[in-house]
Amino acid sequence: MQSSWSIDDAEELYGVKRWGAGYFSIGENGNIQLAPNHRYPDVTIDMKDVVDEILAEGIQLPAVIRFHDILRSQVEILNETFQQAIDNADYNGKYIGVFPIKVNQMREVVEEIIDAGEPYNYGLEAGSKPELMAVMAYNENPNALTILNGYKDEDYLTLALLGRHLQRKMIIVIEKYSELEMLIPLARKLNVEPMIGLRSKMMVKSAGKWASSSGDRAKFGLSITEILNIIERLKSEDMLHCAKLLHFHIGSQLSDIRKIKEAVTEGARLYAKLVQMGVPLEYLDIGGGLGIDYDGTSSTTDSSRNYSTEEYVADVVYGVKQICDLEEVPHPNLVSESGRAITAHHSCVVTNIVGEISPTGTQFDISAEDGEHILVANMRELVNAEEIHPQERYNDAASFKASAYEAFKLGILSLPEMAKLDTMYWQILADIHQSLDRDSFVFQELAELEDMLASQYLANMSIFQSAADTWAIGQVLPIVPISRLNEKPQVRCSMVDITCDSDGKLSKYIEGTEISENIPMHTLKKGDNYVVGMFLTGAYQDVMGDMHNLFGRLTEVHVYAHDDEPGDFYIEEVVPGTSAEKVLTTMQYNTDYMAKVVKKSIDRQVRKGNIAPREGVRWTDFYEQCLAGSTYLKV
C-alpha cells in the first residue's frame, strides 16, 4: 500500500498548491516547500530544514515563522498589477494604495511593508489613536497617503493635523457629521489645512461573515443626505477645496467578484456626481475586501474567492474608467486598503504534536469470567461476528452499551465489567469500519463511524492565542504536516490544544475540495517530533489572540530567502515569546512577591526537616526558572 501513495495524492488531500498562491508546494522528499520571492521562483526553502534549524538553536515550539519575502512579494504584486491594468486601460489616474495596520500591527510587518512599498508610494491606514501614532512614526514618505478611518475624538484629530504640519498626506475620513464639527475649529486654531475624506454608506449589500459592513445599517459611513450636508457645511466655511477623497467599503474577505463590481459601479457613480457638483475629489478609496483562497476551492464560500487578483484589479480600473468617461469627469487616483491579501500568506504557526487521544487506544483484558453479567457476554459475542450485517452489528453494540450505562448507574455492573464493555465496543466499531465498502455508507450511523473513531492529536498550542478566528468565527485555516507527505497518512484525527477548555480545538479541515471535521495524518512514532503547520495566519490571527489559560504569544522566527545560504534561507531575527512572568504581570500579578512567598514556604519546610537545604535551593531555583520560561509545554 505504501508504494501506491504519491506526492500527487498528498497534494490532492491537503490542497497545498490550491491555497498556496504559488508560494507553497510539496517537495518530492515529502516536505512542505516554499518559493517566497515571486521574482525568483527557483529559490526554494524546505520547511523541515527551517524547523530543524529552529530546534538546533534551542528555540522551543510552538513558534510563528514569518517569511518576509512573501510580504514583499505581495506588496509588489498588488502595486504592479494595478499599474499594468492602468497602462492597459489608458487610465489617467494613479494607484496609490495603503496597508491597514489593524490587519497586522506587528512592527516588523509594518516596517517590511513600508520598505517594500517605497518605490510605489504605498502608505498606511489607521483606525485608532494608537495606530495613528504608529503610522505617524513609520510612514515618512511625503508622497504616500495616510488614511485615517474609525471614530475620532479631539486628540485623534489633533494628531492628524500635526501630521499635516509635518507635510504628510494625512486624509481624515469623516465617519459622522460631529467629527467635522470638531475638525473645523481645531484646524483654524492650529492654522493648518486638513485633507478631508468622506466615507459613503453603500447601498449595495455584501454577503458572508462581514455583510454588516455594508448597507443602510452599516456601522461606519455617511448616507447621501449626510454627505450633501457636509458639502454645504464645507462650502459655508470656505473649505470645500479640502475635500480630497471618497471612501467606501463593503466588507472583508469578499468571495464573489460580482459584489465587487456592484460596489465599484456605485462608488464610481457617487464620485462622478460629487465632482460634477464642484467637489474637487482627487482620490477614490475602494476600501478593503480583496480576499484570499483559504480553502483552495476558488468558490464563493466564506473562506475562498471566485476571482484572481488580476481580475479584481481589472474590474476596479475598467469599472471606474467606464463610469467616469460616461459622466465626463476626470479619472480619480485609486486607493485600496488591502490587508488580508498582503499579509496572510507570510506567516504560519508550527507546533509539535505531543500526544494522541484515541477511543481505541486504551485496552483492557476482556477474557470471559464465570458469573459475568449477560450484557458483557452479549457484547463479547459481537467482537468477532463478521458474519452479521454491519448495520445490525453496530445497532446491537450500541444497544448493549446504552443498557450497560443504565445498569452501571443502578449499581448492577462493576467497574471492571464496564471497562470490558467499553473496550469491546470500540473494538467492534473499529472492526466494522475497516470492513465497510462504500455501499455500506447508505446507513447514516455507519457513515458517522469515521468521525466517531477519529483520534484527537494534542497540539502544543492555544487556539485562543494563535488561531482566534477559527474559534470565534469558524475561519478555515490550512492544517498540514510539514514532512512525511510522501507517506500515506493512516490516522484520521482532529487537533486539540493544551488549554483546559473544550472549545480549544480545530473543527474544520481542508480535505480535498471539501471541509471536514477531521483529516488524515500520520501515525505518531515514539521519539519522533511530528510537526504540523497552520498556514495563512498572517492576517488578524497574529494580533487578535487572547491569553486564555495564561498562554502567551509565541516565539517569532523571521526567515529570509538567500540563494547563497545553506538551504537558500537564513534566520534574520528571533523574537522571544511571552514568558510566564510577563503574562502573569499583564494580569496584575506581582511575580517578585509570588517568588518570595513560594521561597518562604520552601524555607519553612526546610526548617521543619521535610526538605533538605540543597533540595530547597533547587526547588526555589526551579520555580524562578519556570517564571522566566515559556508558557507552553517543553517537549
DAPEGI-V932731 format. One record per residue. N is the residue number from 1. RES is the residue in three letters. PSI is psi in radians with two decimals (* if undefined). Layout:
<<N:RES:PSI> <N:RES:PSI>>
//
This chain:
<<1:MET:-0.57> <2:GLN:-0.69> <3:SER:-0.35> <4:SER:-0.15> <5:TRP:2.37> <6:SER:2.97> <7:ILE:-0.60> <8:ASP:-0.65> <9:ASP:-0.73> <10:ALA:-0.72> <11:GLU:-0.72> <12:GLU:-0.69> <13:LEU:-0.89> <14:TYR:-0.27> <15:GLY:0.60> <16:VAL:-0.80> <17:LYS:-0.52> <18:ARG:-0.69> <19:TRP:-0.12> <20:GLY:-0.16> <21:ALA:0.52> <22:GLY:-0.14> <23:TYR:-0.68> <24:PHE:2.54> <25:SER:3.08> <26:ILE:2.15> <27:GLY:2.87> <28:GLU:-0.39> <29:ASN:0.03> <30:GLY:0.16> <31:ASN:2.62> <32:ILE:2.27> <33:GLN:2.74> <34:LEU:2.59> <35:ALA:1.58> <36:PRO:-0.27> <37:ASN:2.01> <38:HIS:-0.33> <39:ARG:-0.34> <40:TYR:1.26> <41:PRO:-0.29> <42:ASP:-0.19> <43:VAL:1.81> <44:THR:2.63> <45:ILE:2.34> <46:ASP:2.10> <47:MET:-0.54> <48:LYS:-0.63> <49:ASP:-0.69> <50:VAL:-0.82> <51:VAL:-0.71> <52:ASP:-0.70> <53:GLU:-0.65> <54:ILE:-0.84> <55:LEU:-0.66> <56:ALA:-0.50> <57:GLU:0.05> <58:GLY:0.28> <59:ILE:2.26> <60:GLN:2.41> <61:LEU:2.65> <62:PRO:2.81> <63:ALA:2.71> <64:VAL:2.24> <65:ILE:2.17> <66:ARG:2.19> <67:PHE:1.65> <68:HIS:-0.42> <69:ASP:-0.55> <70:ILE:-0.70> <71:LEU:-0.87> <72:ARG:-0.73> <73:SER:-0.77> <74:GLN:-0.67> <75:VAL:-0.80> <76:GLU:-0.75> <77:ILE:-0.79> <78:LEU:-0.84> <79:ASN:-0.73> <80:GLU:-0.52> <81:THR:-0.74> <82:PHE:-0.76> <83:GLN:-0.69> <84:GLN:-0.75> <85:ALA:-0.68> <86:ILE:-0.74> <87:ASP:-0.79> <88:ASN:-0.58> <89:ALA:-0.04> <90:ASP:0.76> <91:TYR:2.38> <92:ASN:-0.19> <93:GLY:3.13> <94:LYS:2.87> <95:TYR:2.22> <96:ILE:1.44> <97:GLY:2.97> <98:VAL:2.63> <99:PHE:2.14> <100:PRO:1.93> <101:ILE:-0.17> <102:LYS:-0.45> <103:VAL:-0.61> <104:ASN:1.76> <105:GLN:0.05> <106:MET:2.29> <107:ARG:-0.78> <108:GLU:-0.61> <109:VAL:-0.84> <110:VAL:-0.75> <111:GLU:-0.76> <112:GLU:-0.72> <113:ILE:-0.74> <114:ILE:-0.74> <115:ASP:-0.81> <116:ALA:-0.55> <117:GLY:-0.10> <118:GLU:-0.82> <119:PRO:-0.34> <120:TYR:0.08> <121:ASN:0.74> <122:TYR:2.20> <123:GLY:-2.77> <124:LEU:2.73> <125:GLU:2.43> <126:ALA:2.62> <127:GLY:0.21> <128:SER:2.93> <129:LYS:-0.82> <130:PRO:-0.69> <131:GLU:-0.69> <132:LEU:-0.75> <133:MET:-0.63> <134:ALA:-0.83> <135:VAL:-0.50> <136:MET:-0.59> <137:ALA:-0.50> <138:TYR:-0.38> <139:ASN:1.43> <140:GLU:-0.06> <141:ASN:2.01> <142:PRO:-0.26> <143:ASN:-0.10> <144:ALA:2.69> <145:LEU:2.62> <146:THR:1.96> <147:ILE:2.24> <148:LEU:1.81> <149:ASN:-3.07> <150:GLY:2.93> <151:TYR:2.54> <152:LYS:2.53> <153:ASP:-3.01> <154:GLU:-0.67> <155:ASP:-0.75> <156:TYR:-0.86> <157:LEU:-0.63> <158:THR:-0.74> <159:LEU:-0.73> <160:ALA:-0.69> <161:LEU:-0.56> <162:LEU:-0.71> <163:GLY:-0.63> <164:ARG:-0.65> <165:HIS:-0.55> <166:LEU:0.19> <167:GLN:0.54> <168:ARG:2.61> <169:LYS:1.28> <170:MET:2.03> <171:ILE:2.03> <172:ILE:1.94> <173:VAL:2.06> <174:ILE:2.12> <175:GLU:-0.48> <176:LYS:2.74> <177:TYR:-0.63> <178:SER:-0.46> <179:GLU:-0.65> <180:LEU:-0.66> <181:GLU:-0.55> <182:MET:-0.68> <183:LEU:-0.75> <184:ILE:-0.94> <185:PRO:-0.59> <186:LEU:-0.77> <187:ALA:-0.69> <188:ARG:-0.74> <189:LYS:-0.71> <190:LEU:-0.01> <191:ASN:0.89> <192:VAL:2.48> <193:GLU:2.04> <194:PRO:2.76> <195:MET:2.16> <196:ILE:2.38> <197:GLY:2.68> <198:LEU:2.17> <199:ARG:2.12> <200:SER:2.42> <201:LYS:1.93> <202:MET:2.53> <203:MET:-0.55> <204:VAL:2.40> <205:LYS:2.23> <206:SER:-3.07> <207:ALA:2.89> <208:GLY:-2.82> <209:LYS:-0.55> <210:TRP:0.52> <211:ALA:-0.49> <212:SER:-0.12> <213:SER:-0.21> <214:SER:3.04> <215:GLY:3.10> <216:ASP:-0.45> <217:ARG:0.30> <218:ALA:2.58> <219:LYS:-0.68> <220:PHE:2.74> <221:GLY:2.91> <222:LEU:2.46> <223:SER:2.92> <224:ILE:-0.68> <225:THR:-0.78> <226:GLU:-0.66> <227:ILE:-0.78> <228:LEU:-0.66> <229:ASN:-0.69> <230:ILE:-0.70> <231:ILE:-0.76> <232:GLU:-0.67> <233:ARG:-0.74> <234:LEU:-0.68> <235:LYS:-0.78> <236:SER:-0.45> <237:GLU:0.11> <238:ASP:0.74> <239:MET:0.26> <240:LEU:-0.54> <241:HIS:-0.23> <242:CYS:-0.26> <243:ALA:1.90> <244:LYS:-0.38> <245:LEU:2.47> <246:LEU:2.27> <247:HIS:2.43> <248:PHE:2.78> <249:HIS:2.24> <250:ILE:0.14> <251:GLY:2.79> <252:SER:2.73> <253:GLN:1.03> <254:LEU:2.16> <255:SER:-0.38> <256:ASP:2.09> <257:ILE:-0.43> <258:ARG:-0.63> <259:LYS:-0.64> <260:ILE:-0.76> <261:LYS:-0.74> <262:GLU:-0.77> <263:ALA:-0.73> <264:VAL:-0.74> <265:THR:-0.82> <266:GLU:-0.80> <267:GLY:-0.73> <268:ALA:-0.65> <269:ARG:-0.75> <270:LEU:-0.73> <271:TYR:-0.85> <272:ALA:-0.76> <273:LYS:-0.67> <274:LEU:-0.71> <275:VAL:-0.71> <276:GLN:-0.44> <277:MET:-0.03> <278:GLY:0.11> <279:VAL:2.10> <280:PRO:0.98> <281:LEU:2.45> <282:GLU:-0.42> <283:TYR:2.48> <284:LEU:1.99> <285:ASP:1.93> <286:ILE:0.08> <287:GLY:-2.84> <288:GLY:-2.81> <289:GLY:-0.28> <290:LEU:1.97> <291:GLY:3.02> <292:ILE:2.82> <293:ASP:1.42> <294:TYR:-0.75> <295:ASP:-0.05> <296:GLY:0.31> <297:THR:-0.15> <298:SER:0.82> <299:SER:-3.02> <300:THR:0.34> <301:THR:2.83> <302:ASP:-0.43> <303:SER:0.44> <304:SER:-2.95> <305:ARG:2.58> <306:ASN:0.57> <307:TYR:2.84> <308:SER:2.92> <309:THR:-0.68> <310:GLU:-0.72> <311:GLU:-0.72> <312:TYR:-0.88> <313:VAL:-0.76> <314:ALA:-0.72> <315:ASP:-0.63> <316:VAL:-0.92> <317:VAL:-0.90> <318:TYR:-0.60> <319:GLY:-0.79> <320:VAL:-0.74> <321:LYS:-0.77> <322:GLN:-0.80> <323:ILE:-0.77> <324:CYS:-0.68> <325:ASP:-0.72> <326:LEU:-0.65> <327:GLU:-0.06> <328:GLU:0.91> <329:VAL:2.76> <330:PRO:2.60> <331:HIS:2.26> <332:PRO:2.77> <333:ASN:2.37> <334:LEU:2.36> <335:VAL:2.39> <336:SER:2.73> <337:GLU:0.97> <338:SER:2.07> <339:GLY:-0.89> <340:ARG:-0.78> <341:ALA:-0.48> <342:ILE:-0.73> <343:THR:-0.40> <344:ALA:-0.80> <345:HIS:-0.34> <346:HIS:-0.27> <347:SER:2.46> <348:CYS:2.74> <349:VAL:2.23> <350:VAL:2.34> <351:THR:2.67> <352:ASN:2.59> <353:ILE:2.11> <354:VAL:0.00> <355:GLY:2.98> <356:GLU:2.36> <357:ILE:1.92> <358:SER:2.35> <359:PRO:-0.38> <360:THR:0.15> <361:GLY:-0.37> <362:THR:2.22> <363:GLN:2.70> <364:PHE:2.55> <365:ASP:2.03> <366:ILE:0.30> <367:SER:2.52> <368:ALA:2.54> <369:GLU:2.64> <370:ASP:2.39> <371:GLY:0.19> <372:GLU:2.74> <373:HIS:2.60> <374:ILE:-0.56> <375:LEU:-0.65> <376:VAL:-0.77> <377:ALA:-0.72> <378:ASN:-0.75> <379:MET:-0.64> <380:ARG:-0.60> <381:GLU:-0.39> <382:LEU:-0.22> <383:VAL:-0.83> <384:ASN:0.53> <385:ALA:1.05> <386:GLU:-0.33> <387:GLU:-0.32> <388:ILE:2.46> <389:HIS:2.40> <390:PRO:-0.71> <391:GLN:-0.74> <392:GLU:-0.73> <393:ARG:-0.73> <394:TYR:-0.79> <395:ASN:-0.73> <396:ASP:-0.77> <397:ALA:-0.75> <398:ALA:-0.66> <399:SER:-0.78> <400:PHE:-0.66> <401:LYS:-0.75> <402:ALA:-0.72> <403:SER:-0.66> <404:ALA:-0.68> <405:TYR:-0.77> <406:GLU:-0.70> <407:ALA:-0.68> <408:PHE:-0.71> <409:LYS:-0.53> <410:LEU:0.03> <411:GLY:0.28> <412:ILE:-0.66> <413:LEU:2.52> <414:SER:2.94> <415:LEU:-0.81> <416:PRO:-0.65> <417:GLU:-0.69> <418:MET:-0.69> <419:ALA:-0.70> <420:LYS:-0.82> <421:LEU:-0.79> <422:ASP:-0.77> <423:THR:-0.79> <424:MET:-0.66> <425:TYR:-0.88> <426:TRP:-0.54> <427:GLN:-0.72> <428:ILE:-0.80> <429:LEU:-0.72> <430:ALA:-0.68> <431:ASP:-0.74> <432:ILE:-0.79> <433:HIS:-0.72> <434:GLN:-0.45> <435:SER:-0.10> <436:LEU:2.54> <437:ASP:2.99> <438:ARG:-0.52> <439:ASP:-0.44> <440:SER:-0.31> <441:PHE:0.08> <442:VAL:-0.38> <443:PHE:2.15> <444:GLN:-0.75> <445:GLU:-0.71> <446:LEU:-0.60> <447:ALA:-0.49> <448:GLU:-0.14> <449:LEU:-0.66> <450:GLU:-0.74> <451:ASP:-0.67> <452:MET:-0.64> <453:LEU:-0.05> <454:ALA:2.43> <455:SER:2.92> <456:GLN:2.13> <457:TYR:2.22> <458:LEU:1.90> <459:ALA:2.37> <460:ASN:1.29> <461:MET:3.02> <462:SER:2.12> <463:ILE:-0.68> <464:PHE:-0.49> <465:GLN:-0.74> <466:SER:-0.10> <467:ALA:0.89> <468:ALA:-0.64> <469:ASP:-0.45> <470:THR:-0.59> <471:TRP:-0.73> <472:ALA:-0.74> <473:ILE:0.17> <474:GLY:0.47> <475:GLN:2.41> <476:VAL:2.23> <477:LEU:2.43> <478:PRO:2.30> <479:ILE:2.06> <480:VAL:2.36> <481:PRO:2.49> <482:ILE:-0.14> <483:SER:3.13> <484:ARG:0.32> <485:LEU:-0.11> <486:ASN:0.04> <487:GLU:2.54> <488:LYS:2.17> <489:PRO:2.31> <490:GLN:-0.18> <491:VAL:2.14> <492:ARG:2.23> <493:CYS:2.91> <494:SER:2.90> <495:MET:2.31> <496:VAL:2.69> <497:ASP:-3.06> <498:ILE:0.19> <499:THR:2.81> <500:CYS:0.84> <501:ASP:2.30> <502:SER:-0.34> <503:ASP:-0.08> <504:GLY:1.17> <505:LYS:2.75> <506:LEU:2.16> <507:SER:0.03> <508:LYS:2.26> <509:TYR:2.52> <510:ILE:2.01> <511:GLU:1.80> <512:GLY:-2.18> <513:THR:0.28> <514:GLU:2.86> <515:ILE:2.13> <516:SER:2.88> <517:GLU:-0.23> <518:ASN:3.10> <519:ILE:2.61> <520:PRO:2.37> <521:MET:3.13> <522:HIS:2.69> <523:THR:2.35> <524:LEU:2.34> <525:LYS:2.38> <526:LYS:2.24> <527:GLY:-0.10> <528:ASP:2.46> <529:ASN:1.67> <530:TYR:1.95> <531:VAL:2.31> <532:VAL:2.46> <533:GLY:2.42> <534:MET:1.98> <535:PHE:2.94> <536:LEU:0.69> <537:THR:0.10> <538:GLY:-0.28> <539:ALA:2.13> <540:TYR:-0.85> <541:GLN:-0.67> <542:ASP:-0.49> <543:VAL:-0.01> <544:MET:0.02> <545:GLY:2.60> <546:ASP:-3.08> <547:MET:0.77> <548:HIS:2.33> <549:ASN:0.27> <550:LEU:0.57> <551:PHE:2.21> <552:GLY:-3.07> <553:ARG:2.58> <554:LEU:2.74> <555:THR:2.42> <556:GLU:2.43> <557:VAL:2.10> <558:HIS:2.11> <559:VAL:2.39> <560:TYR:2.53> <561:ALA:2.47> <562:HIS:2.04> <563:ASP:-0.11> <564:ASP:-0.09> <565:GLU:2.65> <566:PRO:2.27> <567:GLY:0.08> <568:ASP:0.46> <569:PHE:2.87> <570:TYR:2.62> <571:ILE:2.00> <572:GLU:-0.59> <573:GLU:2.57> <574:VAL:2.14> <575:VAL:1.94> <576:PRO:2.53> <577:GLY:3.00> <578:THR:2.20> <579:SER:2.85> <580:ALA:-0.67> <581:GLU:-0.78> <582:LYS:-0.70> <583:VAL:-0.79> <584:LEU:-0.69> <585:THR:-0.69> <586:THR:-0.58> <587:MET:0.38> <588:GLN:0.31> <589:TYR:2.51> <590:ASN:1.77> <591:THR:-0.48> <592:ASP:-0.74> <593:TYR:-0.74> <594:MET:-0.77> <595:ALA:-0.68> <596:LYS:-0.74> <597:VAL:-0.79> <598:VAL:-0.71> <599:LYS:-0.72> <600:LYS:-0.70> <601:SER:-0.71> <602:ILE:-0.77> <603:ASP:-0.63> <604:ARG:-0.72> <605:GLN:-0.54> <606:VAL:-0.78> <607:ARG:-0.56> <608:LYS:-0.16> <609:GLY:0.14> <610:ASN:-0.41> <611:ILE:2.34> <612:ALA:2.60> <613:PRO:-0.84> <614:ARG:-0.69> <615:GLU:-0.68> <616:GLY:-0.73> <617:VAL:-0.72> <618:ARG:-0.73> <619:TRP:-0.71> <620:THR:-0.80> <621:ASP:-0.69> <622:PHE:-0.76> <623:TYR:-0.77> <624:GLU:-0.60> <625:GLN:-0.68> <626:CYS:-0.65> <627:LEU:-0.69> <628:ALA:-0.23> <629:GLY:-3.05> <630:SER:2.71> <631:THR:-0.13> <632:TYR:2.99> <633:LEU:2.45> <634:LYS:1.85> <635:VAL:*>>
//
